Amino acid sequence: MLATALDETLGSLNWLLRTIAVTGRLETDFVRPVPVGTTLYLEAEVTAVHGRKIYSTATGRIGGPDGPVAVRADALFIEVKVDHFIDHGRSEEIQAAMNDPDQIRRARAFEVNP
């Protein structure tokens, strides 16, 4: 669950770059236990962009934004064309997204690789 939360947090940075990208590598360090039900405060940043490669890092803290680090991750995302999602997605979901007049919802439909 923690790795998934970090992947989603890091992946959301690509929207700020206005880039469509997929996870190429995710390295996660589990520093201390995170009990079930604990609120995890996540912070992420892009550290470099080189061609189609986007490097980023994130930390997860418990007890508050300044609490102790419980988990951290470094990731490499690879920029892809929207065709990647069209070619590998579920046709009924793609068609529904393409028919949606709301451009933001339409773009969000391609956020996660099915």
Phi and psi in degrees as a GROMACS rama.xvg file:
@    title "Ramachandran Plot"
@    xaxis  label "Phi"
@    yaxis  label "Psi"
@TYPE xy
-65.768  -41.1888  LEU-2
-63.0298  -39.4522  ALA-3
-64.1947  -43.3169  THR-4
-61.849  -41.6682  ALA-5
-67.3997  -41.4733  LEU-6
-61.28  -44.6374  ASP-7
-64.6715  -42.0009  GLU-8
-63.6176  -47.1109  THR-9
-65.1001  -40.8965  LEU-10
-64.2668  -30.2831  GLY-11
-67.7573  -20.0189  SER-12
-63.1474  -29.5066  LEU-13
-63.4361  -28.0174  ASN-14
-66.5183  -34.9692  TRP-15
-67.17  -30.0812  LEU-16
-83.884  -4.7684  LEU-17
57.0211  44.3184  ARG-18
-126.772  140.353  THR-19
-93.8745  123.094  ILE-20
-145.95  156.786  ALA-21
-120.711  155.784  VAL-22
-69.6187  124.178  THR-23
-97.5642  -36.3339  GLY-24
-153.678  140.252  ARG-25
-136.987  114.388  LEU-26
-108.804  121.81  GLU-27
-120.045  133.302  THR-28
-113.023  122.49  ASP-29
-95.9586  106.166  PHE-30
-86.2191  -40.613  VAL-31
-149.323  158.935  ARG-32
-62.733  146.089  PRO-33
-119.998  100.549  VAL-34
-60.3508  147.171  PRO-35
-56.2759  135.382  VAL-36
91.2138  -4.9787  GLY-37
-77.3554  138.723  THR-38
-79.6294  127.482  THR-39
-107.957  124.494  LEU-40
-95.1848  113.028  TYR-41
-102.759  139.624  LEU-42
-136.453  135.505  GLU-43
-140.734  154.878  ALA-44
-152.092  150.435  GLU-45
-81.6629  129.427  VAL-46
-101.512  -23.256  THR-47
-167.175  153.725  ALA-48
-131.931  127.845  VAL-49
-137.154  102.131  HIS-50
63.2965  -123.916  GLY-51
-86.2964  -4.19762  ARG-52
-92.3896  133.209  LYS-53
-122.966  118.733  ILE-54
-101.761  137.536  TYR-55
-148.027  165.218  SER-56
-141.02  154.036  THR-57
-148.749  154.689  ALA-58
-131.451  150.349  THR-59
-121.871  125.452  GLY-60
-116.455  147.527  ARG-61
-108.308  150.03  ILE-62
85.8078  -6.43429  GLY-63
143.203  170.526  GLY-64
-61.0542  -22.8018  PRO-65
-107.522  10.6641  ASP-66
-70.6928  179.321  GLY-67
-67.2316  143.949  PRO-68
-70.1046  127.561  VAL-69
-105.966  -30.7542  ALA-70
-152.062  147.532  VAL-71
-143.698  157.302  ARG-72
-147.754  150.21  ALA-73
-122.736  140.891  ASP-74
-138.986  154.47  ALA-75
-122.129  122.699  LEU-76
-110.706  146.359  PHE-77
-114.114  125.108  ILE-78
-67.8176  134.552  GLU-79
-131.241  161.867  VAL-80
-82.8446  157.091  LYS-81
-58.7776  -24.6468  VAL-82
-56.2815  -29.5321  ASP-83
-56.6642  -44.5227  HIS-84
-75.3942  -36.0257  PHE-85
-65.9245  -41.7562  ILE-86
-70.599  -31.7492  ASP-87
-112.631  0.758455  HIS-88
-88.1716  177.731  GLY-89
-82.3455  124.515  ARG-90
-57.9195  -39.6002  SER-91
-66.8184  -35.1191  GLU-92
-73.4487  -37.4191  GLU-93
-64.3141  -45.7445  ILE-94
-63.242  -41.7807  GLN-95
-62.0238  -41.3589  ALA-96
-65.6381  -43.1433  ALA-97
-66.8507  -26.2698  MET-98
-86.7441  -8.11245  ASN-99
-75.5381  122.601  ASP-100
-70.9177  -18.0624  PRO-101
-81.1654  110.626  ASP-102
-63.9831  -33.0768  GLN-103
-68.2129  -46.6626  ILE-104
-63.1379  -37.8007  ARG-105
-62.8411  -45.2355  ARG-106
-65.9484  -40.0516  ALA-107
-63.8653  -26.1643  ARG-108
-63.5296  -23.2411  ALA-109
-99.5069  11.9187  PHE-110
-68.5976  -39.2804  GLU-111
-112.624  133.735  VAL-112
-72.9196  116.533  ASN-113
